[in-house]
Amino acid sequence: MKTQAMDKAKTAANDCLYPFKTLLVEQGYPSYRHFQVMQGSDSTGSGVKARIAFDGRMRIAQVSGYAVSERRPHTLQLSPRIHLYDCWFCGLLRHSCNPNVFFDTTYLELWTVQPIGAGTPLTLDYASTEDALFRQFKCHCGELNCRGWITGRDEPLNAEGQQFMVQWRERKRP
């Protein structure tokens, strides 16, 4: 009897995307059954896609990681001085100017903002959580409302971004 209970606990912990043994799928943490981590090229980076369909406006995962004092790759800003380092799940989400998920920094939860089909990459607007980014970049989301160059919400364009936006606006003119 005890062996069966231990086997169930191991299975639940092993299905969680996080490597922490105390975080279980039953507690709402992301599982390999619901999500797939994608390894990208240098230009696209990693990402996460849904293995199953999710309705809009629903909590799809509890999020975890390490609290750190500086921004770096795979962090999400929780407050001006605290960033969540999560290289297993939420820190891998790609940017979109029309995102399909929202990260609740108070409760550390990931919510859908629109229905997500199976096989669809999860996307987040980085300006929704970050005052400033670790690195600004050219956007490849292809959305109609694309901002072209991505910064944090309180961050001015860097020199590269200013140069890019001049060229980008010229290409967008009819």
N, C-alpha and C positions, 0 to 999 in steps of 0.2 A: 504494500500500500504506500509506504513512504517513498519507494523507488518511483512509482508512477507519479506522485506529486512532484518529485524532484525533476523528472523528465519533462513534465508540463512546464515547470518554471524555466528550465533551460531552453525549451522551445520558444517560449514567449520572449525571453531575453534575447535569444539569438535572432529573432525576427525583427528586432528594433534596429533602426539605422544608427542609433547612437551606441557607442561601445561601452557605455556605463551600465553595469549589471543591475543597478537599482532602478533604471528607467525601463518601464514595461509598456508594451503596446496597449495593454488593457488600461493603462493610465492615460492614454491618448497620445503617446509618443509615436512618431512615424514608423511604419513597418515596410519591409521589402515587398509585402503583398500589395500595399497601396501606392508605393512610390518607387521609382527607379532613378538612381544616381547615374547621370550621363557624364562620361569623360569626353571633354571637348578638345578641339585643337587649340593652339596658342591664341588664335584670333577670336574664338567663341568662348573659351573657358568651359568649366564644368557647368552642370545644370541638374535640375531635378524634373522628372516628368511624372505625371499621374499614370498609374497602371489601371486605375478604375475611374469611372465617371464620378464627378462630384456636383451636387446642386450648387446654385449661387447662395451666397450669404450663409455659409455654414462653417463651423470650426472644423478644420481638417487635421490639425496636429498641434500638440503641445510642443514647445521648443525648449532646447537646453543648450548648454555650452559652458564656457569659462568666462567669467567677468574679467575684463582687462581694462587698463587705464588709457590705452591709445588705440587709434583706428589703424587697422591693417587689413590685408586681404581676408575675406571671410568673416568680417565683423559687422554687426548691426548696432547702431547707436541706441542705447537705452536712456541716456541722459548726457548732458554736455561732457561729463568726465568718465562715464562708464559705457563700455562697448561689450557686446556679447560675441565671443569668438566661437563660431559654429562651423567647422569645416566638414560636417557630416550631413547637414540638411539645409537649414534656412540660409546659412552663409553661402550656399552654392546657387541660390536662385538667381536667374538671369534678370536683367533689367528690361522693362518695356514701358513706353510712355502711355500705354493702355493696359495696365497690369490685370492679371486674373486673380491675384491674391493680395492680401493686406496683412502686415505683421503688427499685431497688437503688442506694443512694447511694455505695457503695464502688466498684462497677464501672461506674456510670453506664449502667445497663441497665434497660429496662422489660420486666416479666414479666407474663404473664397469671396470675390466681389462679383463674380459672374459664373455661370455654369462652366465646368471644365470637363472636356471629353477625355476618355481613356487615350493615352498616348500623347497628350498635350503637355508641353513644357510649362512649368509653373513660373510665372513672371511677377516681378515686384517693381514698383517705381522707387528707385533708390532715394529720390528726394523726399519720399514719405517718411523715411526714418533718419536720414543723414543730414546734419547741418553742413558738413563738408565731407567730400569723398577722400578715400585713400589716394585715388588717382582719377582724374577726370578723363572722359573718353568720348569718342565718336559713337553715336547711337546707330545700331543696325536693326532696330525693331520693325521698321517699315510701316508703322501705324500712321494714319492720316494726321494725327495730332503730334507727331514726332517733333521733339524739341531740337534734334540734330546733335547737340553737344550736351553731355550729361554732367551736371554738377550737383552738389548738395543744395538744399533749399536756401541756405544763407551764404552761398559761396559765389563770388564773381568768376567769370570765365578767366582761365589762365591765358597766357599769350598764344599758345597753340589753339585753344578754343576760339579766341577772338579771330584768328586767321581763318580757321575752318568755317566759322559762321559767315564771314564775308563771302566766301566762295559758295557756301551752301545756299545762302539767300539768293545769290545770282542765279544758281541752277533752278531754284524754285519759281522764279519769275516767269510769267507766261510769255 
